[in-house]
Structures are given as structure tokens and as C-alpha cells.
């Protein structure tokens, strides 16, 4: 059985802590709380690389 996941209206404390920090994969990217491949995540606004995902 496949479960459908929707974006949570409540942010994870981990994602909140990462939001606004520098991306480790590009310069001068900054992480933002977003949805990445259906998961809540901290994603770089410049390069699109996820730094963390919550399943």
C-alpha cells in the first residue's frame, strides 16, 4: 500500500535551524525550507541541492 504525503504546514525544528544558512555545495547559496521530491527539506535557493530531508 502506498502512502501519500502532503507538505506539512508545521516546519521541522531541524529545517527551521537550517533555513538561512549557507549552502555547502555552492557559493553563495542559502538554504530555505521547501518541499523536495515530496519531502519537507532544506534546499539551496541557488543550486537546488537538498541539505536535509524529513521523511
N, C-alpha and C positions, 0 to 999 in steps of 0.2 A: 504494500500500500504506500503510495507516495503522499507526503505531506506538503501542503502549500504553505509557504512562509510569506508573510507580508512585512513591510518595513514597520518597525516599532516606532510609536510616537514618543517613547521614552528612550533617551540615549543611555548607552552603557557608560559607567564611570571611566572605563578604560579608554573608550573612544573620546569622551569629553576631555580626558587628560592629554590625549594625543593631538586633538584639534588645535591648530595654530602653531604646532611645532614644525621645524624644518624637515623636509624630506631627506632621507639618507641616500636616495637613488639619483637625485638630480639637484642642480643648483639654479635658481633659488626657489625651488618648490616649497609649498606649505601644505600640511595635511588638513583635511576637512572631513567632518563626519558625513558620510554618504552611504548609498547602497551600492555594493559591488557584487555582481553576479547573484543577486537575490539575498545577499547577506549584509547586515549592518557592518560598516567598515570605516576605517580611517584611510582616506585616499588622497594622494597628492593632486592638487588642483592643476598643476602644470603637466606632469608626465602621466598621470592616471594610475600609477602603481599603488596597490594597497599595502599599507604598512601593518595592518591588523584587521582581522575579520572576526565577527561573532557569529557562531553557528547556532 
